[in-house]
């Protein structure tokens, strides 16, 4: 019998399959889309995620970055927090996913075309997509169909405005070895170095407006990008990819023989840039608990692993929505550099 049947062949699902295979478990991934899969993403791996991929034997091409810089969109005032545990890595999501898929194939993981919607489980097995396994791992993204089918999605908080993410690439040499977070009155723009001649720009916002309209709220950043243009490897404009609403709650991470990982396990916001790193590290915790015969322990393991992310992201998001506090975020970080550096390294 299959040990781990995994819904979703993105980074979270493939990382789970790789961890499982290395632990001696048979893992099968079900994914409807061909590899590589692209989506809206900040495309930054924090140092912990880089180390974790290295431990799994996964080489990923990209551009190292050495910390986080907060920038006021109008004045240019900024604060910097450098990593203490090695560099992070800006990596195209497609290249990361392809590297994970290659490593999974080396370990004998089967990836089958298909989609998991219906799930049936009893005390010792779960059946989905015509396959039977000991456990089903839902790694099927922000709006997880498995989570929704099982009635495990938490209701959004009333009166909380939804946030969305938009991403585009620019053929321009990175001007910094840091990830920059530019703060305007209504949104944030993340600049991630991806290659010697490429950066990614991701905008997080409550406003449903085109990317260029959002980018105009960052005059200093827009001025840097205007000469280069948003061009891909062929010179054609890169597509804008979007995602959202970003905040997605999950009532539990373990429901009988179904376990959730990555964005499907619940997501606060992309504001602190930890999504990819948490996906690959939580996958290891999930497999450890299953391998030990105590899958129920994964709930607490997930909570422990994500506590800093959930606390800091929720706090920063709350401040972002306070009219009196939002303009003070960058100045406060600049006045308290040690505090800002500590916060950056809590997430590293």
Secondary structure by P-SEA (a helix, b strand, c coil): ccccccccccaaaaaaaaaaaaacbbbbbbbcccccccccccccccaaaaaaaaaaccccbbbbbcbbbbbccccccbbbbbbccbbbbbccaaaaaaaaaaaaaaabbbbbbcccccccccccccccccccccbbbcccccccaaaaaacccccccccbbbbbbbbbbbccccccccbbbbbcccbbbbbbbccccbbbbbbbccccccaaaaaaccaaaaaaacccccccccccbbbbbbbcccbbbbcccccccbbbccccccccccccccaaaaaaaaaaaaaaaaaaccccaaaaaaaaaaaaaaaaaaaaaaaaaccccccaaaaaaaacaaaaaaaaaaac
